[in-house]
Each structure stands twice: as C-alpha cells, then as structure tokens.
Amino acid sequence: MLSSFIFKNKQKKKAANLNSQWGNIKIENFNFNLISIYLENHKESHFHQLSNQTKSDIDFTDIFCLIDRTVSKVGQQFLFDKCSRPTNNTIALEELSKQSDFFTNNKSSRENAQQLLSSLNNNNAYFIATLLTDKLPSKPAWFSLIKVYMAVILLLVLSSIIYPFLFIWLMVPLALNIFLHYRNKNHTQRFNKSFPQLNMLINICKKLSSGNLPFENGNIKHSIRSLKSIQQKSKLLSFDGPSLKDELTQFALIFIDFIKAFFLIEFFIFYNLIEAIRNKRGDILHLFQYAGSIDTALSIASLRSSNFKTCVPVFLPAFKELHSIQSYHPLIENCVSNNMEVQNKSILITGSNMSGKTTFLRMLAINSVLAQTICTCFADEFKTPVIKVHSSIRIDDNLFEGKSYYFEEVTIMGALIHEAKQNWQNIFILDEVFKGTNTIERIAAAKAILSFLNKKNNIVFVSTHDVELAVMLAAEYELYHFAESIEDGQLSFGYTLKKGPSKKSNAIKILELYNFPTEIIEEAKAISQSFFIAGNHQA
C-alpha cells in the first residue's frame, strides 16, 4: 500500500511538472555531442541535409534550443535529425501537423504520452542510437574454438565426479575463464547505458501502441515481438554498477558471478546478443522512430501553444514563387515582422550596415528550413515551393588550414554553383558576395554568379552594398532595401523592408554623428561626390 501511494504521488508530481513546462522553452543544458548521435548513425536516404555552413548561418543550435519541447532523449535526437534534414514529402509533413493538432486538442492523451516518454529522459537513453551503428563488436576469430574448449571443460567436470584428482586440472581453465569473463566485461561496459534503455524503449512503445494515438502501430507490435528475445538475453547480463548491499546478497552475487565466469555464460550471451541486435537493427530503428515521432509531434504542439506567433506553411508547385506575411526572426526579442513576395524574379536587397539585411536573410532561411522539417513557421503566413536551402552569410578565415577569407568564399560559392546545376529547386540566401576582394572584380564576379544561380526555378535572396549590382541585375532581380534615418542627431533603424533600390547612403553622415574630425568628413564627402559624378558621366 505504501509503495503504491509513493508511486502515485510521484506520477502526480511528474504530470504537474510536465503541464507546467507545456508551451515553454526548456531550461536545461543541451549536449549536442550526445543529441547528434542519431543523426550521425542514421544512414537512410534523404532529400536534403543542411550543410555546416547553413547551420552556422542560421544559428541552428540556438534555433533548436528554442523549438525543442521534447520530453525524452530519444525524441530530442529524432527532432534534431528531422530539423537537420528538410524533406520533400509534403504528405508526411501534413500528417505530422495533424498529429501535433491531435495532442493540442486531446489533453489526456498528451499527458499520458508525455509521462510514458519522460521515462526515457535519462542521459543514458541517448546511447540507444549507438546500437544503430555498423560498428558493433564482432565475434573474435577464435569464437568457434571456445565452444569446443567449453565442451572439454564440461567433460572434465563430469569426469572429476568419478576421478576427484581431475579437479586440480580444472584450476587452469578456471583462471583462463575468469580472465576472459572480466576482459569481456570491458566490452559490455560500453553497452551499460544502451541495453537497459533499449529494454525501456521496448516497454514504452508497447504501452504507446496500445493507446488510441494517430500513429501507425501495426508494424510496431511486430517489432516489439521481434525484440522480445533481445530483452530476455539482456536480462542475463550484469549492467548494474557496484552498490551497497547486505553481506549475504553480496556473497550470493559473487557466487553467481563466479559460476558465470567459469562457464563463460556472459561471454556467450553478449556475442549472441550483439548478433541479435545486428540482425534486428531494423526493428530497433522502427521503435526509435515511433517513439521519436510521437515526442516530436508533442514538441511541435507545445511550440504552437507558446507565446510565439506561428503558422502552418502552404506548399506551392515548383516555380520561382514565395510569399510570406509578417514573418520574423524568433531569436530576436520584439523582432520587426516583414512581408515578402517573390514572383518570377529573385530578390536583391540594399541598405547600410545594421539596417536589418542579414537578420532578414536569416529569418527567411530559418522559416524555409522549419517549413520542411516541423511544418511550422514564425509568421502569419508562409507559402513556399519544396526547395533545398543553401546559404552564405557567416564566413570566417580558416587560419588552421591557411585559407584566406576570399578563398573560403570561393569554396562556398563553388558548392552553391554545383547545387544550381542539379535537377531540383533551390533557394540561395547570400550576404555580400565576395567581400574579400577588390571592388571591380567583386562586382563583376558577383553579377556573373548571381545570374547563374538565378537560372531555372532557383530563388536567390542576396544583400549587397554595391548599388552597381542593382543596375546590372534589374532584369533578373526585384530590388528592395532597408533604410535608417537620422533625426536630431540620432541614428534610427526601422528594420522594415521597402520595395525599390536604396535612394541614399548615410555612411559619411554616421561618421559625423560619432564626432570624426571635420577634415576627414569634408574629404570623404569630396571623394564621394567625385565618384558620383564620374559614375553618372560613364553611365
């Protein structure tokens, strides 16, 4: 009775805690080395995987920390993999959206699923994904000889009943077997975390599949039955570390371990279990994805229930077209929302530093990725074709490899050009093409590359300070700009995207605001004016 009361009290506290977290950002440390294990071991074919460059450009890990509302480590790993690999399967995305709506509208089912999945919130659950790798240990080359060796020992044991002096000869195999037993424990130690958590995953999936959830569970039940033998075998292995027990219990455990060592019981069970895991990897993956997909749907439902303004994206046919209304960057508090309409042409954006160009580009990339991963965007409305997202926003010198900034730009642009040649639609999001070289060659190279990337149905968003590009690309790109204003000696940014090219530049005026010497200001104005006159004369 007391244990039952304690258990019910714990469940109530867990339910209350889960309810308090609903719709809120997680407050915990994110260990991305562990979170990414499933992504690294998940080798199934996929439509697209975000490059490291794009992940860096959109602050992917910060975005993930914001949208992750999963309650299990399995769900967290599954969501991380999903967010890293945008899909072209719009039917699956629509189904995911409906599953999320189910949890929004069915509180009791939501709470039950969360409580079950929260049992996999132990950090050890991250290591279930290591069982999906091809790098599982293989049986030693001499494994078949061990069977013959053990048969000889068994014969020796039976013979010693008649001829007691043979017990002396058993000391040699006993010493060798104890050595093999504890040597094998070093191999099993790496599975101390994954095997018990796998057993828990199977049990949780069994309970989830018995509920009335809008997730396919017919094959799940088959996978659960298929993995029953693995559960039974894993129970015969010792995964628990040392703990305080009474003397009698400790003696019993030592005696049992002695028997296991003498007959190499754990040795044989371990390699049979590894072989079973290798053969049943598909079933393990099936359960992992089942639990992960339920937790991901819960996470999306929680995000949509938060204070963030979100919408479900609308997917358009393959065409140079994209529409967004009141879209914003979720990591920026009180971010100014903007509208965007792409129709037949790509987009070139001008404006001064700090005016909002880069934030706008990141916002577009983030929403494009989230549309094809969690079917949720930070906007009032977001309509997009199914596209592959590529970007070049944040570029650094690679000092360790001896690469200059310009060489890094060339490498990244080369990769984007390769993608532009493929038979799928892309969105290229670029900030200041070729900043690392001189003005004339930068403009020439940028114009040629931007025209190339814009071919077919590809959509390009590019920001630039080079107003010459706006003139050269006017037939291929719609022109937009961000502007700042100076009033009463104060610099003010509106962060609102406006149609057309930028009409003015306040760079020298800003120098005045910061009290640069008058002679510098006057000389800069004179040089600027001479360039303006020369440019008009050449035109």
C-alpha positions as CSV (number, residue, x, y, z in Angstrom):
1,M,0.0,0.0,0.0
2,L,2.8,2.4,0.9
3,S,4.8,1.7,-2.2
4,S,1.6,2.2,-4.3
5,F,0.9,5.5,-2.6
6,I,4.5,6.7,-3.2
7,F,4.3,5.7,-6.9
8,K,1.0,7.5,-7.5
9,N,2.4,10.6,-5.7
10,K,5.5,10.5,-8.0
11,Q,3.3,10.2,-11.1
12,K,1.2,13.2,-10.0
13,K,4.3,15.3,-9.4
14,K,5.6,14.3,-12.8
15,A,2.3,15.2,-14.5
16,A,2.2,18.6,-12.8
17,N,5.8,19.3,-13.9
18,L,5.1,18.3,-17.5
19,N,2.0,20.5,-17.5
20,S,4.0,23.5,-16.2
21,Q,6.5,23.1,-19.0
22,W,3.9,22.9,-21.8
23,G,4.4,25.8,-24.2
24,N,7.6,26.9,-22.5
25,I,11.2,26.9,-23.6
26,K,13.3,24.2,-22.0
27,I,15.7,25.3,-19.2
28,E,18.4,22.7,-19.4
29,N,21.9,22.2,-20.8
30,F,22.0,20.9,-24.4
31,N,24.8,18.4,-25.1
32,F,24.9,18.4,-28.9
33,N,27.6,15.7,-28.9
34,L,25.0,13.3,-27.5
35,I,22.0,14.8,-29.2
36,S,23.6,14.3,-32.7
37,I,24.4,10.6,-32.2
38,Y,21.3,9.5,-34.0
39,L,21.9,12.0,-36.9
40,E,25.4,10.6,-37.3
41,N,24.3,6.9,-37.3
42,H,21.1,7.4,-39.3
43,K,22.2,6.5,-42.8
44,E,18.8,6.3,-44.6
45,S,18.5,8.2,-47.9
46,H,17.0,11.7,-47.6
47,F,16.0,14.6,-49.8
48,H,18.4,17.2,-48.3
49,Q,20.8,17.7,-45.4
50,L,21.7,21.1,-44.2
51,S,25.4,21.9,-44.7
52,N,27.5,23.0,-41.8
53,Q,27.7,26.4,-43.5
54,T,23.9,26.8,-43.5
55,K,23.7,25.6,-39.9
56,S,26.2,28.2,-38.8
57,D,24.5,30.9,-40.8
58,I,21.1,30.4,-39.2
59,D,22.4,29.7,-35.7
60,F,20.9,26.2,-35.9
61,T,21.7,25.1,-32.4
62,D,20.1,28.2,-30.9
63,I,17.0,27.7,-33.1
64,F,16.9,24.0,-31.9
65,C,17.1,25.0,-28.3
66,L,14.1,27.3,-28.9
67,I,11.9,24.8,-30.7
68,D,12.8,21.7,-28.8
69,R,10.0,20.8,-26.3
70,T,10.5,17.0,-26.3
71,V,10.3,15.1,-23.0
72,S,12.6,12.2,-23.9
73,K,16.2,12.0,-25.2
74,V,15.1,9.7,-28.0
75,G,12.6,12.3,-29.1
76,Q,15.2,15.0,-28.8
77,Q,17.6,13.1,-31.0
78,F,14.8,12.3,-33.5
79,L,13.8,16.0,-33.7
80,F,17.4,17.1,-34.2
81,D,17.8,14.7,-37.1
82,K,14.5,15.9,-38.6
83,C,15.5,19.6,-38.3
84,S,18.8,18.8,-40.0
85,R,17.2,17.1,-43.0
86,P,14.4,19.0,-44.7
87,T,12.0,16.7,-46.6
88,N,10.2,16.9,-49.9
89,N,7.4,14.7,-48.6
90,T,4.6,17.2,-48.1
91,I,2.1,14.4,-47.3
92,A,4.3,13.4,-44.4
93,L,4.6,17.0,-43.2
94,E,0.8,17.4,-43.4
95,E,0.4,14.2,-41.3
96,L,2.9,15.5,-38.8
97,S,0.9,18.7,-38.5
98,K,-2.3,16.8,-37.9
99,Q,-0.6,14.6,-35.3
100,S,0.5,17.8,-33.5
101,D,-3.0,19.2,-33.6
102,F,-4.3,15.9,-32.1
103,F,-2.1,16.5,-29.0
104,T,-3.2,20.1,-28.8
105,N,-6.8,19.1,-28.7
106,N,-6.5,15.9,-26.6
107,K,-5.0,16.8,-23.2
108,S,-5.4,13.4,-21.6
109,S,-3.7,11.5,-24.5
110,R,-1.0,14.2,-24.5
111,E,-0.3,13.8,-20.8
112,N,-0.3,10.0,-20.9
113,A,2.2,10.0,-23.9
114,Q,4.4,12.6,-22.2
115,Q,4.5,10.6,-18.9
116,L,5.5,7.4,-20.7
117,L,8.1,9.1,-22.9
118,S,9.6,11.1,-19.9
119,S,10.9,7.7,-18.6
120,L,13.4,8.0,-21.4
121,N,14.7,11.4,-20.3
122,N,17.8,9.9,-18.6
123,N,21.0,10.8,-20.4
124,N,21.7,7.1,-20.9
125,A,18.8,7.0,-23.4
126,Y,21.0,8.9,-25.8
127,F,23.0,5.8,-26.3
128,I,20.2,3.7,-27.7
129,A,21.2,5.3,-31.0
130,T,24.7,3.8,-30.8
131,L,23.0,0.4,-31.4
132,L,22.1,1.5,-34.9
133,T,25.7,1.9,-36.0
134,D,27.6,-0.6,-38.2
135,K,30.5,-0.5,-35.7
136,L,29.1,-3.1,-33.3
137,P,31.8,-5.6,-32.0
138,S,32.2,-8.8,-34.0
139,K,32.8,-12.2,-32.5
140,P,36.6,-12.9,-32.1
141,A,38.1,-15.2,-34.8
142,W,38.6,-17.9,-32.2
143,F,34.9,-17.9,-31.0
144,S,34.1,-21.3,-32.6
145,L,37.1,-22.8,-30.7
146,I,35.7,-21.6,-27.4
147,K,32.7,-23.9,-27.9
148,V,35.0,-26.9,-28.3
149,Y,37.0,-25.7,-25.3
150,M,33.9,-25.4,-23.1
151,A,32.8,-28.9,-24.2
152,V,36.1,-30.3,-23.0
153,I,35.7,-28.4,-19.6
154,L,32.2,-29.8,-19.2
155,L,33.5,-33.3,-19.8
156,L,36.3,-32.7,-17.3
157,V,33.8,-31.5,-14.7
158,L,31.7,-34.6,-15.2
159,S,34.7,-36.9,-15.1
160,S,36.0,-35.3,-11.9
161,I,32.9,-36.7,-10.1
162,I,34.3,-40.2,-10.7
163,Y,38.0,-39.2,-10.6
164,P,38.3,-36.4,-8.0
165,F,42.0,-35.7,-8.8
166,L,40.8,-34.1,-12.1
167,F,39.6,-31.2,-10.0
168,I,43.2,-30.0,-9.9
169,W,43.3,-29.7,-13.6
170,L,40.2,-27.5,-13.6
171,M,42.3,-24.7,-12.0
172,V,43.9,-23.9,-15.3
173,P,40.6,-23.3,-17.3
174,L,39.1,-21.6,-14.3
175,A,41.9,-19.0,-14.3
176,L,41.7,-18.6,-18.0
177,N,37.9,-18.3,-18.0
178,I,37.9,-15.7,-15.2
179,F,40.4,-13.7,-17.3
180,L,38.1,-13.9,-20.4
181,H,35.0,-13.2,-18.3
182,Y,36.4,-9.9,-16.9
183,R,38.0,-9.0,-20.2
184,N,34.6,-9.4,-21.8
185,K,33.1,-7.1,-19.2
186,N,35.2,-4.3,-20.6
187,H,33.4,-4.8,-23.9
188,T,30.0,-5.0,-22.3
189,Q,30.7,-1.8,-20.3
190,R,30.1,0.4,-23.4
191,F,26.6,-1.1,-23.5
192,N,25.8,-0.5,-19.8
193,K,23.8,2.6,-20.9
194,S,22.2,1.4,-24.2
195,F,20.9,-2.1,-23.4
196,P,18.8,-1.2,-20.3
197,Q,17.5,1.9,-22.1
198,L,16.6,-0.2,-25.1
199,N,14.6,-2.5,-22.9
200,M,12.8,0.5,-21.5
201,L,12.1,1.8,-25.1
202,I,10.5,-1.5,-26.0
203,N,8.3,-1.4,-22.9
204,I,7.3,2.2,-23.5
205,C,6.5,1.6,-27.2
206,K,4.3,-1.4,-26.2
207,K,2.2,0.9,-23.9
208,L,2.1,3.7,-26.5
209,S,1.0,1.4,-29.3
210,S,-1.9,0.2,-27.1
211,G,-3.3,3.7,-26.9
212,N,-5.5,5.4,-29.4
213,L,-2.9,7.7,-30.9
214,P,-2.9,8.8,-34.6
215,F,0.4,7.0,-35.3
216,E,0.8,3.7,-37.3
217,N,1.3,0.9,-34.8
218,G,0.6,-2.4,-36.6
219,N,4.2,-3.0,-37.5
220,I,5.3,-1.6,-34.2
221,K,3.7,-4.5,-32.4
222,H,5.5,-6.9,-34.8
223,S,8.8,-5.2,-33.9
224,I,8.1,-5.4,-30.2
225,R,7.5,-9.2,-30.5
226,S,10.6,-9.5,-32.6
227,L,12.8,-7.8,-29.9
228,K,11.4,-9.9,-27.1
229,S,14.4,-12.4,-27.3
230,I,16.8,-9.4,-27.0
231,Q,15.0,-8.3,-23.8
232,Q,15.3,-11.8,-22.4
233,K,19.0,-12.2,-23.3
234,S,20.0,-8.7,-21.9
235,K,18.5,-9.6,-18.5
236,L,21.1,-12.3,-18.1
237,L,23.9,-9.7,-18.4
238,S,25.1,-7.6,-15.5
239,F,24.8,-3.9,-16.3
240,D,24.4,-2.5,-12.8
241,G,27.5,-1.0,-11.2
242,P,28.6,-1.7,-7.7
243,S,26.1,-0.7,-5.0
244,L,25.6,-1.1,-1.2
245,K,24.0,-4.5,-0.4
246,D,23.9,-6.6,2.7
247,E,26.7,-9.2,3.1
248,L,24.5,-12.2,2.2
249,T,23.4,-10.6,-1.0
250,Q,26.9,-9.7,-1.9
251,F,28.1,-13.2,-1.3
252,A,25.3,-14.6,-3.5
253,L,26.2,-12.1,-6.3
254,I,29.9,-13.1,-6.1
255,F,29.0,-16.8,-6.2
256,I,26.7,-16.2,-9.3
257,D,29.4,-14.2,-11.0
258,F,31.9,-17.0,-10.3
259,I,29.6,-19.5,-12.0
260,K,29.1,-17.2,-14.9
261,A,32.9,-16.8,-15.2
262,F,33.6,-20.5,-15.0
263,F,31.2,-21.4,-17.8
264,L,31.7,-18.1,-19.7
265,I,27.9,-17.6,-19.6
266,E,28.1,-13.8,-20.1
267,F,30.7,-14.2,-22.8
268,F,28.4,-16.3,-25.0
269,I,25.3,-14.3,-24.2
270,F,27.0,-11.0,-25.0
271,Y,28.1,-12.0,-28.5
272,N,24.7,-13.7,-29.2
273,L,23.0,-10.5,-28.1
274,I,25.2,-8.4,-30.3
275,E,24.4,-10.7,-33.3
276,A,20.7,-10.4,-32.5
277,I,20.9,-6.6,-32.3
278,R,22.8,-6.6,-35.7
279,N,20.0,-8.7,-37.2
280,K,17.2,-6.8,-35.5
281,R,18.5,-3.3,-36.2
282,G,15.6,-2.5,-38.4
283,D,13.1,-3.3,-35.6
284,I,15.1,-1.2,-33.1
285,L,15.1,1.7,-35.6
286,H,11.4,1.3,-36.1
287,L,10.7,1.6,-32.3
288,F,13.2,4.5,-32.0
289,Q,11.4,6.4,-34.8
290,Y,8.0,5.5,-33.5
291,A,8.8,7.0,-30.0
292,G,10.7,9.9,-31.6
293,S,7.9,10.8,-34.0
294,I,5.3,10.9,-31.1
295,D,7.6,13.1,-29.0
296,T,8.3,15.3,-32.0
297,A,4.6,15.8,-32.6
298,L,4.2,16.7,-28.9
299,S,7.1,19.1,-29.2
300,I,5.5,20.9,-32.2
301,A,2.2,21.1,-30.4
302,S,3.9,22.7,-27.4
303,L,5.7,25.2,-29.6
304,R,2.5,26.1,-31.4
305,S,0.8,26.6,-28.0
306,S,3.6,29.0,-26.8
307,N,3.6,32.8,-27.0
308,F,5.4,32.7,-30.3
309,K,3.3,33.6,-33.4
310,T,3.4,30.6,-35.7
311,C,1.7,29.3,-38.8
312,V,1.4,26.1,-40.9
313,P,3.2,26.6,-44.2
314,V,1.5,26.2,-47.6
315,F,3.5,24.3,-50.2
316,L,3.4,25.7,-53.8
317,P,4.2,24.0,-57.1
318,A,7.8,24.2,-58.3
319,F,8.1,27.7,-59.5
320,K,10.0,30.9,-58.8
321,E,7.5,32.0,-56.2
322,L,7.5,32.6,-52.4
323,H,5.1,34.6,-50.2
324,S,5.4,35.5,-46.5
325,I,3.3,37.8,-44.3
326,Q,4.6,39.2,-41.1
327,S,7.5,36.7,-40.9
328,Y,10.0,37.4,-38.1
329,H,13.2,36.0,-36.6
330,P,12.3,34.0,-33.4
331,L,15.6,34.6,-31.6
332,I,15.3,38.4,-31.6
333,E,13.0,39.8,-28.9
334,N,10.3,42.1,-30.3
335,C,11.6,41.5,-33.8
336,V,10.0,43.6,-36.5
337,S,8.0,41.5,-38.9
338,N,8.2,41.9,-42.7
339,N,6.4,40.8,-45.8
340,M,8.0,39.3,-48.9
341,E,6.6,38.3,-52.3
342,V,8.7,36.5,-54.9
343,Q,7.1,36.3,-58.4
344,N,9.3,35.2,-61.3
345,K,12.3,37.2,-60.1
346,S,14.8,36.7,-57.3
347,I,15.4,39.4,-54.7
348,L,18.3,41.9,-54.2
349,I,18.4,43.9,-51.0
350,T,20.5,47.0,-50.4
351,G,21.0,49.1,-47.3
352,S,23.6,50.1,-44.8
353,N,25.1,48.0,-42.0
354,M,22.8,47.3,-39.0
355,S,19.7,48.2,-41.1
356,G,18.3,44.6,-40.9
357,K,19.5,42.9,-44.1
358,T,21.3,40.0,-42.5
359,T,18.6,39.4,-39.9
360,F,16.0,39.3,-42.7
361,L,18.1,36.8,-44.7
362,R,18.5,34.5,-41.7
363,M,14.8,34.8,-41.0
364,L,14.0,33.6,-44.5
365,A,16.4,30.7,-44.2
366,I,15.1,29.6,-40.8
367,N,11.4,29.6,-41.9
368,S,12.3,27.8,-45.1
369,V,14.0,25.1,-43.1
370,L,11.3,24.8,-40.5
371,A,8.6,24.6,-43.1
372,Q,10.1,21.4,-44.5
373,T,11.0,19.9,-41.1
374,I,8.4,20.6,-38.4
375,C,5.8,22.2,-40.7
376,T,5.7,25.3,-38.6
377,C,6.9,28.8,-39.4
378,F,7.3,32.0,-37.5
379,A,5.0,34.2,-39.5
380,D,1.3,34.9,-40.1
381,E,1.6,33.2,-43.4
382,F,4.4,31.4,-45.3
383,K,3.9,29.9,-48.8
384,T,6.9,28.2,-50.4
385,P,7.7,25.6,-53.0
386,V,9.6,22.5,-51.9
387,I,13.2,23.6,-52.0
388,K,16.7,22.9,-50.9
389,V,18.1,25.6,-48.7
390,H,21.7,26.9,-49.2
391,S,23.3,29.9,-47.7
392,S,26.5,32.0,-47.4
393,I,26.0,34.5,-44.6
394,R,28.7,33.9,-42.0
395,I,32.2,33.3,-43.4
396,D,35.5,33.3,-41.5
397,D,39.1,33.0,-42.4
398,N,40.3,29.4,-41.8
399,L,43.6,30.1,-40.2
400,F,44.3,26.5,-39.3
401,E,44.1,25.4,-42.9
402,G,45.8,28.6,-44.2
403,K,42.8,29.7,-46.1
404,S,42.0,33.4,-46.7
405,Y,38.6,34.9,-46.4
406,Y,38.3,35.2,-50.2
407,F,39.3,31.5,-50.7
408,E,36.6,30.5,-48.2
409,E,34.1,32.5,-50.2
410,V,35.3,30.8,-53.5
411,T,34.9,27.4,-51.9
412,I,31.4,28.1,-50.7
413,M,30.3,29.6,-54.0
414,G,31.7,26.7,-55.9
415,A,29.5,24.4,-53.8
416,L,26.4,26.6,-54.5
417,I,27.1,26.6,-58.2
418,H,27.2,22.8,-58.1
419,E,23.8,22.7,-56.4
420,A,22.4,25.1,-59.0
421,K,23.2,22.7,-61.8
422,Q,21.1,19.9,-60.2
423,N,17.5,19.0,-61.2
424,W,15.8,20.3,-58.1
425,Q,14.7,23.8,-57.0
426,N,17.0,25.7,-54.6
427,I,16.8,28.8,-52.5
428,F,20.2,30.6,-52.2
429,I,20.5,33.1,-49.4
430,L,23.6,35.2,-49.7
431,D,25.0,38.1,-47.7
432,E,27.5,40.4,-49.5
433,V,29.0,38.2,-52.2
434,F,32.9,38.3,-52.4
435,K,33.6,40.8,-49.7
436,G,37.1,39.5,-49.6
437,T,38.3,41.1,-52.9
438,N,38.6,44.5,-54.7
439,T,35.5,46.4,-55.8
440,I,35.7,46.0,-59.6
441,E,36.4,42.2,-59.6
442,R,33.9,41.7,-56.7
443,I,31.1,43.4,-58.7
444,A,32.0,41.5,-61.9
445,A,32.2,38.1,-60.3
446,A,29.1,38.7,-58.1
447,K,27.0,39.7,-61.2
448,A,28.1,36.6,-63.1
449,I,27.5,34.2,-60.2
450,L,24.1,35.7,-59.2
451,S,22.9,35.4,-62.8
452,F,24.0,31.8,-62.9
453,L,22.4,30.9,-59.6
454,N,19.1,32.5,-60.7
455,K,18.6,30.1,-63.6
456,K,15.6,27.8,-63.9
457,N,13.3,28.0,-60.9
458,N,16.0,28.7,-58.3
459,I,15.2,31.6,-55.9
460,V,18.1,33.9,-54.8
461,F,18.0,36.3,-51.9
462,V,21.1,38.5,-51.8
463,S,22.1,41.6,-49.9
464,T,24.8,44.0,-51.1
465,H,26.3,47.4,-50.6
466,D,27.2,47.5,-54.3
467,V,24.5,49.7,-55.9
468,E,26.0,48.9,-59.2
469,L,24.7,45.3,-58.9
470,A,21.2,46.7,-58.6
471,V,21.5,48.3,-62.0
472,M,23.2,45.2,-63.6
473,L,20.6,42.7,-62.3
474,A,17.5,44.8,-62.6
475,A,16.1,42.5,-65.3
476,E,16.6,39.4,-63.1
477,Y,16.1,40.6,-59.6
478,E,13.4,42.7,-57.8
479,L,15.0,45.4,-55.8
480,Y,14.3,46.0,-52.1
481,H,16.1,48.0,-49.4
482,F,16.3,48.7,-45.7
483,A,16.9,52.3,-44.6
484,E,17.8,54.2,-41.5
485,S,17.1,57.8,-40.6
486,I,18.9,60.5,-38.7
487,E,16.8,62.8,-36.6
488,D,18.0,65.3,-34.0
489,G,21.5,63.8,-34.2
490,Q,20.2,60.3,-33.5
491,L,20.6,57.3,-35.8
492,S,17.3,55.3,-36.0
493,F,16.6,52.0,-37.8
494,G,13.1,51.0,-38.8
495,Y,14.0,47.4,-39.9
496,T,11.2,47.5,-42.4
497,L,11.8,46.1,-45.9
498,K,10.9,48.5,-48.6
499,K,10.4,48.0,-52.3
500,G,12.9,49.6,-54.7
501,P,16.6,50.4,-54.5
502,S,18.1,52.4,-51.7
503,K,18.0,56.1,-52.6
504,K,20.6,57.4,-50.2
505,S,23.6,56.5,-48.1
506,N,24.2,57.7,-44.6
507,A,27.7,56.2,-44.1
508,I,29.5,59.6,-44.0
509,K,26.7,61.2,-42.0
510,I,27.2,58.5,-39.4
511,L,30.9,59.4,-39.1
512,E,29.7,62.9,-38.3
513,L,27.4,61.6,-35.6
514,Y,30.4,59.9,-34.0
515,N,32.4,63.2,-34.0
516,F,35.0,62.3,-36.5
517,P,37.4,65.2,-37.3
518,T,35.9,67.8,-39.7
519,E,38.8,67.4,-42.2
520,I,38.0,63.7,-42.5
521,I,34.3,64.3,-43.1
522,E,34.9,67.0,-45.7
523,E,37.5,65.0,-47.6
524,A,35.2,61.9,-47.6
525,K,32.3,64.0,-49.0
526,A,34.5,65.4,-51.8
527,I,35.8,62.0,-52.8
528,S,32.3,60.6,-52.7
529,Q,30.9,63.4,-54.8
530,S,33.7,62.9,-57.4
531,F,32.9,59.2,-57.7
532,F,29.2,60.0,-58.1
533,I,29.9,62.5,-60.9
534,A,32.3,60.0,-62.6
535,G,29.7,57.3,-62.4
536,N,27.0,59.5,-63.9
537,H,29.3,60.6,-66.7
538,Q,30.2,56.9,-67.6
539,A,26.5,56.0,-67.5
